[in-house]
Amino acid sequence: MAETISPALARRVALAAQGFGRARPEVVGTRQLNGLIDRINLLQIDSVNVFERSHYLPVFARLGAYDKAALDRLTFSERAPHIEYWAHEAAILRREDRPLFTWRMEAFRGSHGPAAGGWVANNGAMLDWLRAELAEKGPLAASEIEHDANRRSGPWWGWSDVKHGLEFLFLFGEVATAGRTRFQRRYALAEQVIPAEILGREVSKADAVRELIRRSAVAHGIGTVGDLADYFRIKTAPALVAIRELEESGDLVPVTVRGWERGGKSIPAWLHKDARLPRRIEAAALLSPFDPVVWYRDRALRIFDFHYRIEIYTPQPKRRYGYYVLPVLLDDRIVGRIDLKSDRQAGVLRVQAAWAEPDAPAETADRLAQLLHETAAWQGLGDVVVADRGNLAPGLARVI
């Protein structure tokens, strides 16, 4: 019979697996940054910059203030040890992990390649030209490629045919990222930036999925099929096969978590064999909307009783909490949400709204105020300015 554990312990296990509850280093350098990426496996990328770009935030949440330029050197320089690919969504991952996604590249080729019809089938000449251009001049940003078709097809988000072609070649694995400049992705033929021993490494889909599910379990500590599958966006059926194999090998231990139910029945869950079982978690962090702790909204609701939806694409009058709302983690609970903006022209960190969850502890405003001052200093900003919106705003403004 599977062991039954409490929902509180499950929360602590999940947070410990993500690197919370550890003493922050006095100095954050290359070793600490690499160690964090090794622990959580990937940093999701998003272009919204109203407060800070998403991939910088999980590092700050776990390690505290650090030099973003140091992370840029590890992730966005041309010869960085990390590359980008569709691991969860668009994400930074270790370069040597690329063979684990070859099966996904092949799947993209099957669904979007020449045989599938559509854009790729109708633009073979453009793709051949891009291959030749990168072979001669790469790495290049899309904006650096001179071609009559390199014109936007609509507003600022409208991609040119050049950009479309580069992105399809990127999906198929023919093109890899060679860092970014001013947040523009730079493209190169895979053999220009990926060592031959990595490009030549073959991993079957079954082996790759099993390894990705194992890594997901390490990063989760504890999770359901849906949790473990979502981390690397693997379909349920192959994820379940991998889970059963990892259970048989002893890597995963089946457990039952009280309160994890659907339709009146317990949801099967698994604990990684090496997961920490902390008695308490001490943490204070702002979570990116794309932090692994909350990016799978079903898991956030189940573990933290926290219903979370990002409202960036919701018309302003219909937003409930704000534009770029970050969950507030205190110890082992998500106690609130805060809409932040880095106003660099005025040199202040603006709290555009602050909301407390129904069971937020009395010290929430005090601890959040300290965290916001630390955040402003990390951002190179001065004062923290709190707008009068949200049930936490008045108390937070008084403390600030």
N, C-alpha and C positions, 0 to 999 in steps of 0.2 A: 504494500500500500504506500502511496506517495506521502511524504512528510507534509504536514500542514504548517505554514508559517503565517505570521501576522502581517497585515498590510503595512504596518509601521516598519517592520524589519525589511519588507520588500522595498519600501521607499529608500531606506538607508543603503541597502545593497545596490540599488540602481544608481544612486548618487555616488557611492564609493567607487563603483566600476567606471564612472565618468570622470573620476579624478577629484571629486569634492571630499572635504573632510580631512585633507592633508594640510600640513603647515605650508604656507606659501614660501617659496625661496626668497632669500634676501636680494639676490640678483637673478634676473631672468636672462639667460644667454642661449647660445645655440643648443647646448645640451638639454636644457629644460624645454625649449621649443620643440626640438625633435622628439623628446620623450613624450610630450603631450600628444603630438600627432601620432606617434606609435600607439599610444593608449587608445585614442578614440578613432584612429584610422583615417579620418578625412575631415576636411573643413569645407562646409558648403559655401558656395559663392553666390552672392546676390549683389546687384548693382546699386540698390537704394543706399544713398549716402546722406540722408537727412540728419542722422546722428553719427553713425559710423558704419562702414561696410561690414557685412555680416561675418566674414571669415576672421576678422580681428577680434570679435567679441567673445567666442568661446575661450580663447587664450586668456584674455583679461579676466573672465569670470573665474577661471581656475588658478591662474598664476599671479594675478594682480598686475600692476602697472609694468609695462615693458616697452621696448623700443620697436615700434611697428616696422621700421626700416630693417631690423634684424629678421623679422618674419618675411618681409619682402625678398630679402636676399636668399632665403631658403625656398621660397615658393615662386617668385616671379622673375628672378634673374634667368638669363638665357641658359646657363648650365646648372640650374638649381637641381637639387636631389629630389624635387617634387615636380609633378606634372598635373594637368587637369584632365579629368574625364568624367563621364556620366556614371558616377559610382552610387550616389544617392540621387540627387539632382546634379547639376554641374558642381564639381567638387575638386579640391586639391587632395592628392594622394601621393604616396611614395612612388617614385619612378619604377622601382623594382616590383611593384604590385601590378603593373600593367598587364602581364600575362593572365592574371585572374579575370580579366575582362575581355579576353579575346572572343569568347563565346558571345558576348553582348555585341561586339563589333560585327561579328558574323550575322547575328540576328538583325541588326540595323541594316546590313547590306541586303538581307533577304526581304525586309519589309519596305526599304526605301531605294534599293539599288536598281540597276538597269532593268532587271527582269520584272520588277514590280511596277514599271511604268512611272508616270508622274514626272517631276522636275528632273530627276537624274537621267531618266531615259531620254528626255527631250533636250538635254544639255551636255551630251557627251563631249562635244568639241570644247566647251568651256572648261570642263574638268581636265581634259588633256592639256589645255593651255595652262591651267593653274599648276598642274604637276610639273610642267616644263619650266614655268616661271619660278617656282619654289626651288627646283633643282639648280637653277642658274643663280638665283639671287637670295634665296631664303636664309634665315627666317625673316618673315615680313608680317606686318600688321595689314589688315584688309585695306586700310586707308592708304597704305604705301604702294599698293598695286595699281599700276596704270593700265586702264582698259576702258574702252567706251562703255562697257556694261557696268562699270563701277559707279553707279548712281543709285541713290535711294529711290525706292519705288513708291514712297509715300511720306508720311511725317517722319519725325526723328527715329522712330522704331522700325521704319520700313527698310528691310535689307536689300542691298543690291544683289545682282546675280553673282558677282564675285564673292560676296559674303555668304550667300546661299551655298555656292560651290565649296568654299573652304569648310563650312560647317558640316556639309555632308561627308567630305573627305575625312574630317575629324571624327565623325560618328563611326565611319568605316574603319578607322585605325590607320589609314594611309598617311594622314597628317597628324602631327602631335603638337602640343603647345610648347613654345620656347619662351616662356615667361610672358609678362605683360609690361607695357609702357603706358603710363597715365591711364591705367586700368584697361587699356586695349589689349586684347589677346593677340599674341604673335604666333604665327603658324610656320611650321617647317615640315618637310617630309620626315616621316618617323625615323628613317635611318640617319637623318642629319643630327638628331638630338637624343635618340635612344641607343644605348650601347648594344652592339650586335648580340651579346650573350643574353640580354633581356628580350630583344626582339625574337631571337631564335628559340626561346624557352616555350615549350608546348605544354599546356595544361588542359586536360579534357574538361568539358562542361561539368560533368559530375564531380570531379575533383575540385574544380574551382568553386562551385556552389557550396560544397561541403566546407571548404576552407573559409569562404565568406560567411557562412552561417556560424562557424566556430568563432570567427572574429567578432561577429555581431553579438554572440553570447558573452564573450569576454567584455565587450564594451557595454553591454546591458547589465551584466551580472545575473539578472533574472528576467524572464520574458515569456510571452506566449508565442505561438506560431506567427501571428501577425506582427508582433514586435520584432522578432528575429528576422523575418522575411523583409520587413520594410527598410531596415538599416541600409541594405544594398539593393533595394527594390527588386527582390527576387519573388517570383510567383509562388503561391502557396504550395502547390503540389511538389515541385522539386525541393522547396524549403523543408517540407515535412519529411521527405525521404532523407535529406541530410540530417535533420534532427534525430530521426530514428537511428541512423548510423552513428551519430555522435553519442547518443544515449547508450548504444551497445558498446561503444569503445570506452565509456566511462567519463567522457568529457562533459556530458550533460546529465543532470540528475532531475528526474521528474518530481515536481512539488505541486502542492495545492496552496493557493493564497486565499485566506478568508476574505470574502467580499469581491473577489474577482469572479463574477458570475455573468451569465447571459442566458436569458430565458429560464431563470431559476436553477441553472446548472453551473457548476464550477467550470471555469475555463482552464484547460490543461496548460501548465506552465513548466518551465525548466530553469534550474539553477546551474550556473557554470561551476564545475568542481572546485575551481580556485577562487571563487568569488569571496570577497571580504564580507564578514557579517558584523558590521560595527554596531556597538551599543548606542552610539550617538554620532551625529554629524554636526560639525560646526562650520557654517558657511554663510556668506553674504554675497550675493551675486546678482547682476542683471543678465538675463538670458536673452540671447538673440532669438528672434522668431524662428531661426533656422538652426538653433542649437539642438544637438541630439536628444537632450533631456525632454524637449517639448515638440520636436518637429513632427512626430507621429501623434496627432491630436487625440486619437483613441487611447493611447497609452498615457498621455498627460491627464486625461479625464479619469482613467482607471486608477492611476497611482496617486495623483495629487488632488483628485476631485476638482480639477481645474479645466473649465471649458474655455478653449482658446481658439480664436480665429483672427487672422491678420486682416486688417481693414484698409490696407493701402488702396485696393481697387474698389472699395466701397465709396460711393459719392459722399462727400463731406456731411451733408445733412442727415445721412442715414447711419453714420458711424456712431457706435455706442461708446467706445473707449478712446479712440484717437487714431492718428495716422500710422505712426511707427511705435507700436506698443510693445514693451518688453516685460515679460514676467519677472517678478521680484522673488528671488529665492532667499529665504532666511532659514538656516539650519536644514532640516529635512522637509520643509514645507514651502509651497509657493503661496505667498501671503498677499500679493498684490500685483498690479500692473501699472506701468508708467509710460507715458508718451513723451519721448525725448527729442530734442533738436539741438545740435551744436551750432550756435549762432556765432560763426567765426568773425563776422564783421563787427559785432558788438562785443565779442570776447566773453560771452557767457554761455552757460549750459541752461537751456530752457526746458523746464518741466511743463509741458503743455496740458497735461492732465495726470492725476495720480489717484489710483483707486485701490482700496483695501478689500481683500476677500472677507466674507462674513466672519470667519474665525481667526482673523489676523490678530497676533498678540499685541499687547498694549505698547510694547517697545518698538513697534514697526516703524513709526515716524522717526524716532531717534536713530535707529540703526540704518534706515534708508538715507537719512540726511548725511551721515558719515560716509556712506557708500557713494553718494552723489558728489560730495566734495572730492573724494578720491578719483572718481570718474572724470570730473572736470579737470583736475590736475593732470591726469593721464592724457586728456585731450588738448592740453595746453590752453585751457580756458580759465577764467577767473571766477566770477560769482556764479552761483546757482540761483536762477529766478523761477519762482513757482507761480504758475497761473492758477486762478481760482476756478478750477474745474475738476470734479471728482471728489468722492467722499473722504479721501485721504489728504487732499490738497490743503485744507485749512491747518490741520495739525502739522503737516510737513513744512508749510510756510513759516509757522511759528518757530519750529526748531531751526530751520535754515537761518 
